[in-house]
Amino acid sequence: MKKRDFLKLAAIASGMSSVAPTAMALDFGKMLGAGADLAKSANISDEELSAYFDQMTVQYDKQHKIADEKTPYGKRLQTLVKGLETEDGLKLNFKVYETPEVNAFAMANGTIRVYSGLMDMMSDEEIRYVIGHEVGHVKAGHTKARIQTAMRTSALRQAASATGGNAGLLAESQLGDLFEKVISAQHSQGNENEADDYAMAFMKRRNYDAKAAVSALEKLAKLSEGSSASWLSTHPAPSARAQRMKSQLG
């Protein structure tokens, strides 16, 4: 099994209907050259945020093989997320990407994607911990500041403003840039701890086995031994996090 990215995430607003593919036909070169520079603005509407994540969801689903619900992976996922249609006001939708990578990510429009490599490695309860951790990042708003920073420091905000108020109309290359800056960027240890705390409360509230939070992190710690895998930069110190979660089991 390849030791590659484990958890990538995004966290902000709620879901809206996906942006139609025809929106991509705009003249983005003209947009990027627009005079109205809003790059310093920290105010991004929920509508814009939702539209960006809707587009990223469509793009990434197209780039991966999705396990049908009749496949073993699809059936297993549907079974373990039964009753998780919503969590803490966030409507969730789940799919499995058939790939050996040990990975999973969430987007703020409720998208949860689990890689089959992660499912091979973890039990159902451990996957539920992963889901709770990702929702924790969403509910804590960790990536709202991140996406605001990305918009301030790039042409993305200016490109969006050039649509005359139509939110989220970005080219695929721009969506990829946004994904890397927002979803794949490194989280602080404080943010990881906060998401872990949410996940522990999530496990207990849902009457799942809270010990799975510990065992999942211990598996990641073992996977990381002697490795320079990139997921270590996004989710540091899994062994220390496992010990921290163990202290909350009582």
PyMOL commands that set and color helices and strands:
alter all, ss='L'
color gray80, all
select helices_A, chain A and resi 21-25+28-32+46-62+72-80+116-121+124-140+142-152+156-161+172-182+189-205+211-224+231-234+238-246
alter helices_A, ss='H'
color red, helices_A
select strands_A, chain A and resi 7-9+86-87+90-91+93-97+104-106+111-115
alter strands_A, ss='S'
color yellow, strands_A
deselect
rebuild
show_as cartoon
